[in-house]
Amino acid sequence: MSKPDSSYLETGEKSTTDKKQLSRASQSGEKDKQAPIQELTAPDTDTSENELAIAPEVVETIEAEAVENEPVQSVEAEAGTNVPASLPPNIGTVPTSVVPLFYAGQPIPPAWRFPRREENDLGRILLVTLAIALVIGLIAVGIVNKIGTQNATESYFFQSQPRQKIIISNDIGAIHIHGQLMGPFGFQVNKYSEGIGLGLINTEVTYNQDGAKTTVNARIQPDFLFAGSRGVDIDVAVPQTADVEAYTATGNITVTGPVGQISARTNTGSLDVENSTGRIMLQADTGSIVAHNFKGHLMLATRQGDIETRQVQLSNQSSVEVGSGAITFNGSLDRNGSYHFTTTNGPISLTLPADAAFHLSIEDTSGPVKNEFGHLSYGRAPQAQVIIRTQRDAVSVYKLK
C-alpha cells in the first residue's frame, strides 16, 4: 500500500487520483438528472392523440360558440398566451380560441362584459324607460295642477291720507288706474297662470303702508317646472289728489277718470289714457300710446311705436316724442302753453281747430311740409308755441273742418 504524498497533506489540495474520481462522479450525476427531464418532455404519441381526439359533435359546438364570440385575436390577447404558429395535424378542426386550454396549458380568463348585442339592447331599454318616466311625470304634474287656466283674486282697502302717494310695481301683467273723487282707495289683484306646472306658487304680491305712502309689489319668481304664461293684473282706485307711480316690465297700463298726477312706464306694452284729467306722464320702451278725451298736462314718449291723441285739450308744457314711429295729434292747444312734437324716424301730423292761435316752428327736417293754415304764425296773441322736429319725414298741419 502506497503512502500518500506529503506535499498534498501539507497544502490541503487533493491528489490527481482524487480529482479524476470526482470528475467521473459529477458527469454521471448530470446524466442521471437529464434522463428524467427528457422523459418528461418527450411527448407520448399515443397519449397526446388520445387527449386531443374530440368527437365531431363537440367540435361543431365549439366552432359555433367561437363564431358568436369575439375574434380569435382578442381572445388570444386576453389569454396572454403565445399560440404556436404550427399545430399538430391531429388538432384539425379545433378552433384556435380553445387551443390554449389544451396546448398552452393556461386557462382563458373569464369574460368581464356583456356581448355587444346585449349591450345595445340594454341601452335601448334604458332610453325607453327614461322617456316613459318623463311622460308620466309631466302628466302627473298636469293632473295635480289642473292643466289650463288658474286664477286667484285678492282685495285690499286703505284709508286715504292727505297728500297720498301710491307706488305700484309689477313684473308681468297689466295695471289699471281709476281716478275717483272721494272715499278710501283699494287694490284688486288677480293672479293668473295658463299652462302646466306650479304657476301660482311662485307668484307673490306684497303690500306696505307707511303713513301717506302705500307700496304694492308683484313679483314672479323663476319656475323651471312651469310651462306656459303667468302674471298679475292690478286694478287700483285712487283718490283724485293722489300722486301715483306705476311700472310694469311686461304689460299694458291704462288710466281713466280724474287723477292728480300719474307717472306710468312699461318696458313692453301699450299705454292708454281715456276720459281723464290731470297731469299724466306716460313712457314706453316698446309699445304704442293712445290718449282719448283728455284735458290737462300730457307728456308722452316711446322709443318704438306710434302715439295717437284724439279730442284732447293740452295745457302748460306738454310734449309728444317718438324714436321710431308716427305722431298723430288731434285736439286743441292752450294759447299760454308750449308744445313739442318730435320724431327721429317717422312722420308728424297735427289737426288743430280753425280758430286756433299758434306760432309754428319746424326744425331739423328735410322732408315735405304741408300747412293748411297757410302761415307759420296764425291767430291773435297770445299764441301757443308749437315746435316740430323730425329728420327726414313729412310734416302735415291740418285745419279741423
C-alpha positions in Angstrom: 0.0 0.0 0.0 1.5 3.3 -1.1 1.7 6.2 1.2 0.0 9.5 0.5 2.0 12.3 -0.9 3.1 14.5 1.9 3.0 17.6 -0.3 -0.8 17.3 -0.7 -1.2 16.8 3.0 0.6 20.0 3.8 -1.2 22.2 1.3 -4.6 20.6 1.7 -5.1 20.0 -2.1 -6.5 16.8 -3.4 -4.3 14.4 -5.4 -4.6 13.8 -9.1 -6.4 10.4 -8.5 -9.0 12.0 -6.2 -9.7 14.7 -8.8 -10.4 12.2 -11.6 -12.7 10.2 -9.3 -14.7 13.4 -8.5 -15.0 14.4 -12.2 -16.4 10.9 -13.2 -18.9 11.2 -10.4 -20.2 14.6 -11.4 -20.6 13.6 -15.1 -22.5 10.5 -14.0 -24.8 12.7 -11.8 -25.6 15.1 -14.7 -26.6 12.2 -16.9 -28.9 10.9 -14.2 -30.6 14.3 -13.9 -31.1 14.8 -17.7 -32.7 11.4 -18.1 -35.9 12.3 -16.1 -36.2 15.6 -17.8 -36.1 14.0 -21.3 -38.7 11.5 -20.2 -41.0 14.4 -19.1 -40.6 16.5 -22.2 -40.8 13.7 -24.7 -44.4 13.5 -25.9 -46.1 10.2 -25.8 -47.6 9.9 -29.2 -50.4 7.5 -28.1 -51.3 9.7 -25.1 -51.4 13.0 -27.0 -53.5 11.6 -29.7 -56.0 10.2 -27.2 -56.2 13.5 -25.3 -56.7 15.7 -28.4 -59.1 13.4 -30.1 -62.5 15.2 -29.9 -65.9 13.9 -31.0 -67.3 15.6 -34.1 -70.3 16.9 -32.2 -68.1 18.6 -29.7 -66.0 20.2 -32.5 -69.2 21.6 -34.2 -70.4 23.0 -30.8 -67.0 24.6 -30.1 -66.9 26.1 -33.7 -70.4 27.6 -33.3 -69.5 29.2 -30.0 -66.3 30.6 -31.4 -68.2 32.3 -34.3 -70.6 34.0 -31.9 -67.9 35.3 -29.6 -65.2 37.9 -30.3 -62.5 37.4 -32.9 -59.7 35.0 -32.2 -57.1 37.7 -31.9 -58.9 39.4 -28.9 -59.2 36.0 -27.1 -55.6 35.3 -27.6 -54.7 38.8 -26.3 -56.9 38.4 -23.3 -55.5 35.0 -22.6 -52.0 36.4 -22.6 -50.5 33.3 -24.2 -48.5 32.8 -27.4 -50.0 30.1 -29.6 -47.5 28.4 -31.8 -47.7 29.1 -35.5 -48.0 25.4 -36.4 -50.2 23.0 -34.6 -50.1 19.2 -34.6 -52.1 17.9 -37.6 -54.4 15.9 -35.4 -55.8 19.1 -33.8 -57.6 19.5 -37.2 -60.9 21.4 -36.8 -60.4 22.5 -33.2 -60.9 26.4 -33.1 -57.7 28.4 -32.3 -59.6 30.1 -29.5 -59.7 26.9 -27.5 -56.2 25.8 -28.2 -54.7 27.4 -25.1 -56.9 25.2 -22.9 -55.2 22.1 -24.3 -52.0 23.1 -26.0 -50.6 26.0 -24.0 -51.7 24.7 -20.6 -53.1 28.0 -19.4 -56.8 28.8 -18.9 -58.5 31.8 -20.6 -59.7 34.5 -18.2 -63.5 34.7 -17.8 -65.3 37.4 -19.8 -66.0 40.6 -17.8 -68.6 42.4 -20.0 -71.8 41.7 -21.9 -71.6 40.8 -25.6 -72.1 43.7 -27.9 -75.6 42.7 -28.9 -76.7 42.5 -25.3 -75.1 46.0 -24.5 -77.1 47.6 -27.4 -80.3 46.0 -26.2 -79.7 47.2 -22.7 -79.1 50.8 -23.9 -82.4 50.8 -25.8 -84.3 49.6 -22.8 -82.8 52.3 -20.6 -83.7 55.1 -23.1 -87.3 53.8 -23.5 -87.7 53.6 -19.7 -86.5 57.2 -19.2 -88.8 58.5 -21.9 -91.8 56.8 -20.3 -90.9 58.1 -16.9 -90.6 61.7 -18.2 -94.1 61.5 -19.9 -95.6 60.0 -16.8 -94.1 62.8 -14.7 -95.4 65.6 -16.9 -98.9 64.0 -16.9 -98.8 63.7 -13.1 -97.8 67.4 -12.7 -100.6 68.5 -15.1 -103.2 66.4 -13.2 -102.1 67.8 -9.8 -102.2 71.4 -11.1 -105.3 71.1 -13.3 -103.9 71.8 -16.7 -105.4 75.0 -18.0 -106.1 78.4 -16.5 -105.8 79.2 -12.8 -106.9 82.4 -11.1 -106.6 83.8 -7.6 -108.1 87.2 -6.6 -107.2 89.3 -3.6 -108.6 92.7 -2.5 -107.2 95.2 -0.1 -108.5 98.6 1.0 -106.7 101.6 2.7 -107.8 104.8 4.2 -106.8 107.8 2.2 -104.3 110.2 3.6 -103.6 113.9 2.8 -101.0 114.1 0.0 -101.4 110.4 -0.6 -98.6 108.7 -2.7 -99.1 105.3 -4.3 -96.3 103.2 -5.9 -97.2 100.1 -8.0 -94.5 97.8 -9.4 -95.3 94.7 -11.4 -93.1 92.2 -13.2 -95.6 90.7 -15.6 -99.2 91.9 -16.1 -101.4 94.9 -16.6 -102.1 97.9 -14.3 -105.5 99.7 -14.4 -105.7 103.0 -12.6 -109.1 104.5 -11.9 -109.4 108.0 -10.5 -112.2 108.8 -8.0 -113.4 112.0 -6.3 -113.5 110.7 -2.7 -113.5 107.7 -0.4 -111.0 105.1 0.5 -108.8 103.6 -2.2 -108.2 99.9 -2.8 -106.5 97.3 -4.8 -107.9 94.2 -6.6 -105.1 91.8 -7.6 -105.7 88.9 -9.9 -103.0 86.2 -10.2 -103.3 84.0 -13.3 -101.4 81.2 -15.0 -102.1 79.2 -18.0 -100.1 76.0 -18.7 -98.6 73.1 -16.9 -96.8 73.4 -13.6 -96.9 75.3 -10.3 -97.8 78.7 -11.9 -99.3 80.4 -8.9 -96.9 79.0 -6.3 -94.1 81.4 -7.2 -96.3 84.5 -7.7 -96.1 86.9 -4.8 -97.8 90.2 -4.1 -96.9 92.3 -1.1 -98.5 95.5 0.4 -97.0 98.1 2.6 -98.4 101.3 4.0 -96.2 103.8 5.8 -98.2 106.9 6.6 -99.3 108.5 3.4 -97.1 106.2 1.3 -98.6 102.9 0.0 -96.5 100.4 -2.0 -97.6 97.4 -3.9 -95.1 94.9 -5.4 -96.0 91.9 -7.6 -93.1 89.5 -8.2 -92.9 86.5 -10.5 -90.2 84.1 -9.3 -88.4 81.8 -11.8 -90.1 78.3 -12.1 -88.3 75.8 -14.3 -91.1 73.2 -13.8 -93.8 75.5 -15.3 -94.6 75.7 -19.0 -97.0 78.4 -20.1 -97.8 82.1 -19.3 -98.5 83.7 -15.9 -98.7 87.2 -14.4 -100.6 89.6 -12.1 -103.2 92.1 -13.1 -103.6 95.0 -10.7 -106.7 97.2 -10.6 -106.5 100.2 -8.3 -108.9 103.0 -7.5 -107.0 106.2 -6.4 -108.2 109.5 -4.9 -108.1 112.5 -7.2 -105.5 114.2 -5.2 -103.1 111.2 -5.1 -99.7 111.1 -6.7 -99.4 107.7 -8.4 -96.3 105.9 -9.9 -96.9 102.8 -11.9 -94.4 100.5 -13.5 -94.6 97.1 -15.3 -91.9 95.2 -17.1 -94.2 93.5 -19.5 -97.8 94.6 -19.7 -100.3 97.4 -20.5 -101.2 100.4 -18.4 -104.5 102.2 -18.6 -105.6 105.4 -16.8 -109.3 106.5 -16.6 -111.1 109.1 -14.6 -109.9 112.3 -12.8 -106.4 112.0 -11.3 -104.0 114.3 -9.6 -100.6 113.3 -11.0 -99.7 110.0 -12.6 -96.3 108.7 -13.9 -96.5 105.4 -15.7 -93.9 103.4 -17.6 -93.7 100.0 -19.3 -90.9 98.2 -21.0 -93.0 96.2 -23.3 -96.7 97.1 -23.7 -99.1 99.8 -24.6 -100.3 102.9 -22.6 -103.8 104.3 -22.7 -105.4 107.4 -21.2 -109.2 107.9 -21.6 -111.8 110.2 -20.1 -109.3 111.7 -17.7 -108.0 114.9 -16.4 -104.8 116.0 -14.5 -101.1 115.7 -15.1 -100.1 112.5 -16.8 -96.6 111.3 -17.9 -96.5 108.0 -19.9 -93.4 106.3 -21.2 -92.9 103.0 -23.1 -89.7 101.4 -24.4 -91.6 99.3 -27.0 -95.2 100.0 -27.4 -97.9 102.4 -28.6 -99.5 105.2 -26.6 -103.1 106.4 -27.1 -104.8 109.4 -25.3 -108.5 110.0 -25.8 -110.7 112.7 -24.4 -108.1 114.1 -22.0 -107.7 117.5 -20.6 -104.6 118.7 -18.8 -100.8 118.4 -18.9 -99.7 115.5 -21.0 -96.2 114.1 -21.6 -95.9 111.0 -23.9 -92.8 109.2 -25.0 -91.9 105.9 -26.7 -88.8 104.6 -28.3 -90.5 102.3 -30.7 -94.2 102.7 -31.5 -96.9 105.2 -32.6 -98.5 107.9 -30.5 -102.0 109.0 -31.2 -104.2 111.6 -29.5 -107.9 112.3 -30.1 -110.1 115.0 -28.7 -107.5 116.3 -26.2 -107.0 119.7 -24.7 -103.4 120.3 -23.8 -102.0 122.9 -21.5 -98.8 124.0 -19.9 -95.7 122.4 -21.4 -96.9 119.2 -23.0 -94.7 117.1 -25.2 -95.1 114.1 -27.6 -91.9 112.2 -28.5 -91.2 109.1 -30.6 -88.0 107.4 -31.5 -89.2 105.2 -34.4 -92.9 105.7 -35.2 -95.5 108.2 -36.2 -97.2 111.0 -34.2 -100.9 111.8 -34.9 -102.4 114.7 -32.9 -106.0 115.8 -33.0 -107.0 118.4 -30.4 -106.6 121.9 -29.1 -103.7 123.8 -27.6 -104.0 126.3 -24.8 -102.7 129.7 -26.0 -100.4 130.2 -23.0 -98.7 126.8 -23.3 -95.6 125.4 -25.1 -95.8 122.1 -27.1 -93.2 119.9 -28.6 -93.7 117.2 -31.2 -90.5 115.2 -32.0 -89.7 112.1 -34.0 -86.4 110.6 -35.0 -87.8 108.3 -37.7 -91.4 108.9 -38.5 -94.0 111.4 -39.9 -95.8 114.1 -37.8 -99.4 115.1 -38.4 -101.3 117.8 -36.4 -105.0 118.6 -36.7 -106.0 121.9 -35.0 -109.3 123.8 -34.7 -110.0 126.5 -37.3 -109.8 129.3 -34.6 -106.5 128.1 -33.2 -103.8 130.7 -32.4 -100.3 129.4 -32.7 -96.8 130.0 -33.9 -95.3 127.1 -35.7 -91.6 126.3 -35.8 -90.3 123.3 -37.9 -86.8 122.3 -37.2 -84.2 119.8 -38.5 -86.4 118.4 -41.3 -85.6 117.7 -44.9 -88.9 116.1 -45.7 -92.0 117.7 -47.2 -94.1 120.2 -45.2 -97.9 120.7 -45.7 -99.7 123.5 -43.8 -103.4 124.1 -44.5 -103.4 127.3 -42.4 -101.0 128.9 -44.9 -98.8 130.6 -42.4 -96.4 129.6 -39.7 -98.0 132.2 -37.4 -101.7 132.1 -37.2 -104.3 133.8 -34.9 -104.2 136.7 -32.5 -101.9 136.8 -29.5 -101.3 135.1 -27.2 -100.3 132.3 -29.4 -99.4 128.7 -28.5 -95.8 127.9 -29.2 -95.6 124.7 -31.4 -92.2 123.2 -32.1 -91.9 120.3 -34.5 -88.7 118.3 -35.0 -88.2 115.4 -37.4 -85.2 114.4 -39.5 -86.4 113.5 -43.0 -90.1 112.6 -42.8 -93.2 114.5 -43.7 -94.8 117.2 -41.6 -98.5 118.0 -42.0 -100.7 120.6 -40.3 -104.4 120.2 -40.9 -107.3 122.6 -40.2 -110.2 120.9 -38.4 -113.3 121.2 -40.6 
